[in-house]
Structures are given as structure tokens and as C-alpha cells.
Amino acid sequence: MKQATFRSKILPPSHFIPKTLLKLQPSITTLTFPSKSPNPLTFKTLSCLESQSQSETKTLTLISVLRAIPDWADRVKERGVKQKRTLYSHEKWVQHRSSLRHVRHLLSSLSSRVILSLIPPVIAFTMVAVVIASYNSALDSHLLPGFLPVLRASSLPYQLTAPALALLLVFRTEASYSRFVDGKKAWTQIIAGTNDFATMVISGTDNSTDECIKDSLLRYIMAFPVALKGHVICDSDVSGDLQDLLDADDLAIVLDSKHRPRCIIEFISQSLQLLNLEATKQNMLESKISCFHEGIGVCEQLMGIPIPLSYTRLTSRFLVLWHLTLPIILWDDCHWIVVPATFISAASLFCIEEVGVLIEEPFPMLALDELCNLVQSNIQEAIATQKVIQAQVSAKRKSHSYQHCANGWPNS
């Protein structure tokens, strides 16, 4: 008892609780620690934050100013890409080969999206030429310290590398044009296959009980090029183009589909199964669907696989380095004429490269809207012509049935 009293006097009361008790009874005790009061914002901290925000604002303003002209040029280019092309008629071909075409093309330069898209790089390289020419002129006039070097070099490297740049531009443009030709051929086969398919359906189904299915099938056939056009061209109004061809229920299914051209092909295939046709005719019509699948494959390949990016990047880098160093190479021979020389060189070579980039994606360059409208008008005309010709042939058959035979008796 005395020992316990001695301990209570010497040692303070213990508040230690074992871990097991803490786990079993978490509400027995709670450990509280004094919270640290946050450091008050001083004037130095506020001034640092304010200066940092001002520097960020100035940086964003400078970037927005520097990007103003390129963004404007890109908007002009994209508006030009989205413009609808037209098929050439005889009058347009006469205007195309007119002797005044050069004057007309020159006067329309300021509205050309190719030339307007060249404004950012041409201005940039021309300003570099102005800076280099001003620096060298200041050195020649002893306005700058004499230990600074004059920016000039031999023209021999340019003479050696000029053929390489020319070959790069030629091959780049030729590769883009070959893609344009492939896209044109693909759509030529699609349009021809659509007309052929519709003609076979019109002439191969004579049963009056299949008129409703036949009419729906022809509408699906006319809708396929429209759906494929919306598949390969960005921001195409597929719903507005198809609403006059498809019923509301069919249109909703097509618009909800991830691959609209294949959805139209499925409608065509299912409609062919409902027609009362002979096996040979049905197999012949189903074989025409392969033309649609081939067209989809070619178009998707052209859309998804560009010219090798390493080739495009090499051409772009070569052009940039060429024009950055061009004023230095030409300074000894041209002096301040390096400014217009750089301007003309940049405008010419970058124009060739820009044309290659534009026609690399072939489908916005084609008159797909007019081709789709032409298919619809051809099929509708074929339907009307088939009815007229069928009535004419039936009338001739009736008139021949009343003609007399050689013995004088009428035909039965």
C-alpha cells in the first residue's frame, strides 16, 4: 500500500492506452493537436503573385498577336476547302482555255485560298531578310561595333542543294496528285456502279407485287453515294442530304450507325432478299454490292493513310532552312535586293508545296455534291423512261396482235 502511494506521488498518472483498446474502442480517446495557423499573406507575396499574373497575361497577348495572321490564313483555307465544287460544262471548258485566263487568274489572286494561306510564311521569311539586310548595312556603315561578323557566305552550297529541293517538291506534288487521281477513279467507279446497279434493278424486276420493295431499293442505291460523301468529307450535312431519299425510320437508323455507308449496304442487301427474283438474277445483283465495298475501302485508305510524314516533314524543314539562310547567301551579290528575292522565292516554292498539301486529301477537291445529284437524276430519269418505253412496247404489241396473217385470218 505504501509502495502504491509512493508511485502515485512520484509518477504522474498515465494516459497510455494500448493499441488493441484503440481499435476496439475508438471513441474512448481522441488525440488533438493544435492546428497551425496559416501564414498571413504579406505584401511581398501579393506583389509576386501580381507580377506573375501580369507576365502570363503579356505572354498570352504576345502569342495571340503572333498567331493572329496564321489563324486567319487557316480559317480562309478551311472555308475554301468546304466550298462546293462544280462539274465542268462546255461553257466552262471554253472559259478554262480562254486566252484571257492569265489576266483573270492574276486579278483573282487576292481571293485565292492558296495565295492567302502563304501570307504567314512569306511575311516571316521576308522579315528575316529585312533584319539580316539591316544588320549587314549597319555594319557597313560602322553603326555597330567592328568585331561583329557580317552575315554572308558562299553560294556554292545552294548551287549543290538546289536540285535536291526541286526533286523534293516535284516528288511531293506528284505523290499528292496520284492520290487525287486515285480518289477520282474510286468515285468514278462508284458512280458507274450505282447507275449500273439501279439499271439492273429497274429492268430486272417486272413483278407488280415488288413495286414497293423495288422503290425502296432504288432509294437505298441513290442514298449510298450520299452516305459515302458524308463519310469522307468533314462537316457534311448527311441528314439534310438523305432526308429526301429515305423514310424517317430508315434515316434514324442510318444516322445512329457508326458506319453509314455500310448501313446503307445492309439495307440494300436485305431488300434484295425480299424480291421475288430468279437465283441467277439475284446473284448478279448481289455481286454489284462488291463495287460499293471496294469504293469504301479505297476512300478510307486515302483518308486514313497520308503521304509518309517523314517525307512531308523533310520537305517543310528543307524549305524553312533554305529561306532562313537565303539572305546570307545572296548578300554579297544582291545587298538589299535580298528582300524582294526572298519574297519571290518563298512565294513560289511554298506555293508549290501548299498545292501538294491541298490535293493530298482528294475528296474536298472533287465535285461530290453534283455527282450525287447527277446519280439521283439519272436513276429517276431511268425509272420514268422505263415506264414510257414499257407502255410504248405494250402498245406496239397490242397493235401487232390485231394484224392479219397471210391467210387473211386475224392473230389470236
Secondary structure, DSSP 4 states (H G I P E B T S, - for coil): -HHHHHHHHHSPPP----HHHHHH-TTS-----PPPPPPPPPHHHHHHHHHHHHHHHHHHHHHHHHTHHHHHHHHHHHHHHHSPP----HHHHHHHT-TTHHHHHHHTGGG-HHHHHTHHHHHHHHHHHHHHHHHHHHHHTT-S-TTSPP----SHHHHHHHHHHHHHHHHHHHHHHHHHHHHHHHHHHHHHHHHHHHHHHHHH---GGGHHHHHHHHHHHHHHHHHHHHHHSTT--HHHHHTTTS-HHHHHHHHH-SSHHHHHHHHHHHHHHHS---HHHHHHHHHTHHHHHHHHHHHHHHHH--S-HHHHHHHHHHHHHHHHHHHHHHHHHHGGGHHHHHHHHHHHHHHHHHHHHHHHS-GGGS-HHHHHHHHHHHHHHHHHHHHHHHHHHHHHHHHHHTSB-TTSPBP-
